[in-house]
Amino acid sequence: MVWNILIKLTMYKPRQIVINNIISHVHTVYNFRQGEAVVVVGNNLDDPSQKANGAGKSGLLESISLAFTGSSIRDVKTKELINDNVDSGDVKLILDNTKTNKSLTIYRKIYSGSKSSECKIWLGEEK
């Protein structure tokens, strides 16, 4: 029984991540590619002298970590991940289970103030 559960858990593949107001991402939708190596490069459109700095490469990784763990992969407070001049940021990560043919959706919302973060999880359509 435990073995079957472990097999089902390891069969999840990321499908899509939606990032709002996290680091340099105001609103980003990224669809993961399956079976391909992907090189993530940056292009800073705000400050050409910075080239790739601040383009969102680390923000993508931080958003994945935020979805799974609710915290940063760096040594910063979670609320420091939120863009300046906004009250909150959120991430929605959708994974597909190739064994059960069900999706798993993880939604996390963090706030810049003292309000507690939110976490919602759906397995298929069931919350």
C-alpha positions in Angstrom: 0.0 0.0 0.0 2.7 2.5 1.0 4.7 1.6 -2.1 1.7 2.3 -4.4 1.3 5.8 -2.7 5.0 6.5 -3.2 4.8 5.5 -6.9 1.8 7.8 -7.4 3.5 10.7 -5.8 6.7 10.4 -7.9 4.7 10.4 -11.1 3.9 14.1 -11.0 5.2 16.3 -13.8 4.9 20.1 -13.8 2.5 21.4 -16.5 2.2 25.2 -15.7 3.1 27.9 -13.3 1.4 31.2 -13.0 3.3 33.9 -11.0 1.9 37.2 -9.9 3.9 40.0 -8.2 6.8 37.7 -7.1 10.3 39.3 -7.5 10.4 40.7 -11.1 7.4 38.8 -12.3 4.3 41.0 -12.4 2.3 38.4 -14.3 4.0 35.4 -15.8 2.5 32.2 -17.2 5.1 29.5 -18.0 4.2 26.2 -19.6 6.8 23.5 -18.8 8.1 21.4 -21.6 8.3 17.7 -21.1 11.2 15.7 -22.3 13.3 18.7 -23.3 16.2 20.5 -21.8 15.4 24.2 -21.4 17.9 26.9 -21.0 16.6 29.9 -19.1 18.2 33.2 -20.1 17.3 36.7 -19.1 16.8 39.9 -20.9 16.4 43.0 -18.6 14.1 45.4 -20.4 14.2 48.0 -17.6 17.9 48.6 -17.4 20.0 47.6 -20.5 23.2 48.1 -18.5 22.3 45.1 -16.3 21.7 42.8 -19.3 20.3 39.6 -17.6 20.2 40.8 -13.9 16.7 41.2 -12.7 15.1 39.5 -15.7 13.3 36.8 -13.6 15.5 33.7 -13.8 15.8 33.3 -10.0 12.2 34.5 -9.6 11.0 31.4 -11.5 12.9 29.1 -9.1 11.8 31.1 -6.1 8.2 30.7 -7.3 8.5 27.0 -7.6 9.9 26.8 -4.1 7.2 29.0 -2.8 4.5 26.8 -4.3 6.0 23.6 -2.9 7.3 24.7 0.5 5.8 28.1 1.2 9.2 29.7 1.7 12.2 31.1 -0.2 15.2 29.1 -1.3 17.4 32.0 -0.3 18.0 33.4 3.2 15.2 36.0 3.0 11.8 36.5 4.6 9.0 35.2 2.3 7.3 38.6 2.2 10.5 40.1 0.7 9.7 38.1 -2.5 6.7 40.4 -3.1 7.1 43.2 -5.7 7.4 46.7 -4.4 4.2 48.8 -4.2 1.8 45.8 -4.0 0.3 44.1 -0.9 0.5 40.5 -2.0 2.0 38.0 -4.5 0.8 34.5 -5.5 1.8 31.4 -7.3 -0.3 28.6 -8.9 1.6 25.5 -9.8 -0.2 22.7 -11.8 1.3 19.2 -12.0 0.0 16.2 -13.9 0.1 12.7 -12.5 0.9 10.3 -15.4 -0.1 7.3 -13.2 -3.6 8.5 -12.1 -4.3 10.9 -14.9 -5.2 13.6 -12.3 -3.8 17.0 -11.9 -2.5 18.5 -8.6 -2.9 22.3 -8.3 -1.0 24.2 -5.5 -1.9 27.8 -4.9 0.0 30.0 -2.5 -0.6 33.6 -1.7 1.7 35.7 0.5 1.2 39.1 2.0 3.6 42.0 2.6 2.0 42.8 6.0 1.3 40.6 9.0 -1.5 38.7 7.4 -0.9 34.9 7.2 -0.2 33.3 3.9 -2.7 31.1 2.1 -2.3 27.7 0.7 -5.0 25.8 -1.3 -4.5 22.4 -3.0 -6.7 20.6 -5.4 -6.5 17.0 -6.6 -8.3 17.0 -9.9 -11.4 19.1 -9.2 -11.5 18.2 -5.5 -10.3 20.9 -3.1 
